[in-house]
Amino acid sequence: MRRVPIVTPAAIAVCLLLQPIDTAVEAQNGRNAAPVSFRPARITDGPVIDGDLGDAAWQTATISEPFLTYNPTRGEILPQRTEVWVAYDDDSIYFAFRCHDTEADQIRANVSARDGIFNDDWVGLSIDALGTRQTSYDLFVNPLGIQGDILTSAVGGEDPAQDFVWESAGLLNGEGYTVEMRVPLRSLRFRSGREVAFGILFWRRISRLGTSGSWPEIDPGRSIFDVHARMEFEELKNPLVLELLPSYTYGGSQVLNDFNRWDRDASDDLGVGLKYGLTSSVTADVTWNPDFSQVE
């Protein structure tokens, strides 16, 4: 039997601050209802990414609805409470997590290489920036701020080889741990304009229990893209994608012609590469005199 979370007056107040759309209708209609929607806080000064949630950006409304399990059980309230904040400015989207834990000394966190965190406790998010239900950026952080990231597509599945450019930090404390994330807009492909919407889903893993949960709930038999919430921005602009990549190559060789004389040969070369974003999904790459040994 599926457990139904109890909604308190405080939770209702939080939801109203986040401007959800048709959540009551969704509760009545179930899976076929429109996804939950909310608007992140627009800020002028981004928080310092250090794991400390004392910044002004995090004094806004929080998503505090319960995370529901998807592994190994489904639909149960995750044993430990999770709060999430979302804010944005002209350059980045910011996320903060407060992960409560009544057994904070049992939290598993290790300093590891990137993408080596999945045996730890962690939090994460899935962003469908184009809103096509085809591709998502999946970003994960353990309690010490170590990152993991995956590119997920409806056709190709999960690609863990991706290493996106973003920032993260985490702090352990006696009540659990906190995490901050900054995702630069230039690291995402999206359509700019007014009333821009991304798909979004949040995860949490409690390693010692072997339990994972999410908000919104991941229903059995449904694609993750079908359960994303709508994260709506009043206006969002694509930053200019412009990269200039100069290169300089030097090479030399020596040949011993006899016991007393070396013949030396040296050469150097200049080159440059230019990357320019034409649209949200098309990027032009131009090179002059490239060093092919360095071109991927």
C-alpha positions, -999 to +999 in steps of 0.1 A: +000+000+000+014+034-009+019+058+019+003+093+014+024+121+029+006+144+054+006+180+043+009+204+072-001+241+071+036+251+071+042+229+041+012+246+023+026+280+031+060+270+016+043+257-015+024+290-020+056+310-017+070+288-045+040+295-067+031+259-076+006+254-103-023+229-101-008+208-073-042+201-059-055+190-094-024+168-098-031+151-064-066+143-076-057+132-111-025+113-104+000+105-130-018+121-159-018+156-143+005+184-153+038+184-135+043+205-104+057+239-112+076+265-092+096+297-098+131+300-084+140+332-065+156+359-087+187+373-069+213+400-076+241+387-055+250+350-059+259+331-027+295+321-019+298+284-028+312+271+005+285+248+019+274+274+044+237+282+039+239+316+057+238+336+024+209+359+018+199+338-013+188+310+010+165+331+031+138+326+005+112+299+003+123+263+003+110+231-013+104+210+018+079+184+004+090+149+014+113+129-009+097+096-018+117+064-023+124+048-056+151+022-046+148-004-032+112+004-023+088+028-040+065+055-027+076+056+009+087+088+026+125+089+027+135+084+064+155+116+067+141+151+058+156+171+029+151+208+021+160+224-012+165+260-023+168+273-059+178+308-070+193+324-102+208+355-116+220+366-151+249+341-151+240+310-130+214+289-113+221+281-076+210+251-056+212+244-019+204+213+001+199+208+038+200+171+045+188+164+080+200+132+096+192+119+131+223+097+129+247+123+115+278+103+127+267+075+103+268+097+072+292+082+046+315+107+028+349+103+013+374+125-005+375+108-039+381+114-076+353+129-096+325+105-103+338+083-074+311+093-049+283+068-056+290+046-026+287+077-004+257+097+008+249+122-019+223+146-033+218+155-069+195+170-095+184+163-131+180+193-154+162+190-187+173+225-199+157+223-234+124+209-220+123+183-248+122+152-225+151+138-244+183+149-226+192+159-190+223+171-171+225+150-140+247+165-113+256+149-079+275+160-048+286+141-017+287+157+018+323+169+012+314+186-020+330+160-044+312+160-077+298+134-101+280+141-133+262+122-161+246+131-194+213+112-198+195+108-231+163+090-240+181+073-268+217+066-255+210+062-218+236+074-193+270+088-203+293+092-172+322+104-193+308+139-194+326+165-171+305+197-170+318+230-156+301+238-123+309+245-087+300+226-055+308+226-018+295+205+012+297+207+050+290+180+076+274+191+108+258+176+139+224+176+122+234+162+089+250+180+060+246+209+036+255+213+000+257+243-024+259+242-062+264+268-089+256+258-124+267+285-150+242+291-177+269+288-203+273+252-193+237+245-203+220+244-237+186+261-235+162+284-254+165+319-240+136+344-238+107+352-215+088+325-196+115+298-200+109+264-184+133+237-175+125+202-163+139+195-128+141+165-104+160+162-071+176+131-056+190+120-023+209+088-014+213+075+022+241+050+018+240+032+051+203+023+045+208+015+008+179+038+001+173+065-026+145+090-028+135+119-051+112+148-055+090+146-075+084+109-071+097+086-098+067+064-107+074+028-118+073+023-155+077+060-163+107+077-179+125+102-156+117+129-182+080+123-176+082+131-138+103+162-139+088+193-122+086+225-142+112+251-131+099+284-146+120+316-151+104+349-159+133+356-183+165+338-191+191+348-216+218+326-232+252+340-224+276+345-253+295+313-260+328+325-274+361+307-268+395+316-283+420+288-281+455+298-292+482+271-296+520+271-298+540+241-308+577+237-306+597+207-317+633+197-320+656+168-330+693+160-329+712+136-350+748+124-343+766+125-376+800+115-362+816+113-328+822+150-326+792+167-342+754+169-336+731+182-363+702+199-347+668+208-362+641+229-345+607+242-355+578+261-340+543+268-351+513+290-341+476+282-344+442+293-331+408+279-326+375+297-323+343+284-308+311+305-312+275+296-302+252+304-330+220+291-313+211+272-282+219+239-300+244+249-328+281+258-321+305+267-349+342+257-345+368+273-367+406+265-366+436+280-383+467+259-385+457+235-357+480+212-338+462+179-347+479+161-319+459+183-295+426+183-313+399+160-299 
